[in-house]
Amino acid sequence: MMQELMQMMERSDEEPRERQIRRLGARQLRARQREERRAEQAIMEIAWSRLC
């Protein structure tokens, strides 16, 4: 799971935001943003759980 999260983060860094916005429709963009937020939250939860 951690590898999948890291791959998603790498994928999002590959394309500049402006190009991504033009390429994706509004619905797809919102879905991708939700996916990225969930991935970021999951990474933060893993990091916090390791600290505790």
C-alpha positions as a Markdown table, in Angstrom:
| # | Residue | x | y | z |
|---|---|---|---|---|
| 1 | Met | 0.0 | 0.0 | 0.0 |
| 2 | Met | 2.8 | 2.4 | 0.8 |
| 3 | Gln | 4.3 | 1.8 | -2.6 |
| 4 | Glu | 1.0 | 2.6 | -4.3 |
| 5 | Leu | 0.7 | 5.8 | -2.4 |
| 6 | Met | 4.2 | 6.9 | -3.3 |
| 7 | Gln | 3.6 | 6.0 | -7.0 |
| 8 | Met | 0.5 | 8.2 | -6.9 |
| 9 | Met | 2.5 | 11.1 | -5.5 |
| 10 | Glu | 5.2 | 10.6 | -8.1 |
| 11 | Arg | 2.5 | 10.6 | -10.9 |
| 12 | Ser | 1.1 | 13.9 | -9.7 |
| 13 | Asp | 4.5 | 15.5 | -9.8 |
| 14 | Glu | 5.1 | 14.4 | -13.4 |
| 15 | Glu | 2.7 | 16.9 | -15.0 |
| 16 | Pro | 2.5 | 20.6 | -14.3 |
| 17 | Arg | -0.8 | 21.6 | -12.8 |
| 18 | Glu | -1.8 | 23.9 | -15.7 |
| 19 | Arg | -1.4 | 21.2 | -18.3 |
| 20 | Gln | -3.3 | 18.8 | -16.0 |
| 21 | Ile | -6.2 | 21.2 | -15.7 |
| 22 | Arg | -6.5 | 21.7 | -19.4 |
| 23 | Arg | -6.3 | 17.9 | -20.1 |
| 24 | Leu | -8.9 | 16.8 | -17.5 |
| 25 | Gly | -12.5 | 17.7 | -17.3 |
| 26 | Ala | -13.8 | 19.4 | -14.2 |
| 27 | Arg | -15.3 | 16.2 | -12.8 |
| 28 | Gln | -12.2 | 14.2 | -13.4 |
| 29 | Leu | -10.0 | 16.9 | -11.9 |
| 30 | Arg | -12.1 | 16.9 | -8.7 |
| 31 | Ala | -11.9 | 13.1 | -8.5 |
| 32 | Arg | -8.1 | 13.2 | -8.9 |
| 33 | Gln | -7.8 | 15.9 | -6.3 |
| 34 | Arg | -9.9 | 13.9 | -3.8 |
| 35 | Glu | -7.7 | 10.9 | -4.6 |
| 36 | Glu | -4.5 | 12.9 | -3.9 |
| 37 | Arg | -5.9 | 14.3 | -0.7 |
| 38 | Arg | -6.8 | 10.8 | 0.5 |
| 39 | Ala | -3.3 | 9.6 | -0.4 |
| 40 | Glu | -1.7 | 12.5 | 1.5 |
| 41 | Gln | -3.9 | 11.9 | 4.5 |
| 42 | Ala | -3.0 | 8.2 | 4.5 |
| 43 | Ile | 0.7 | 9.0 | 4.3 |
| 44 | Met | 0.3 | 11.4 | 7.3 |
| 45 | Glu | -1.6 | 8.8 | 9.3 |
| 46 | Ile | 1.2 | 6.3 | 8.7 |
| 47 | Ala | 3.8 | 8.8 | 9.7 |
| 48 | Trp | 2.0 | 9.7 | 12.9 |
| 49 | Ser | 1.4 | 6.1 | 13.8 |
| 50 | Arg | 5.1 | 5.5 | 13.5 |
| 51 | Leu | 5.8 | 8.3 | 15.9 |
| 52 | Cys | 3.5 | 7.0 | 18.6 |
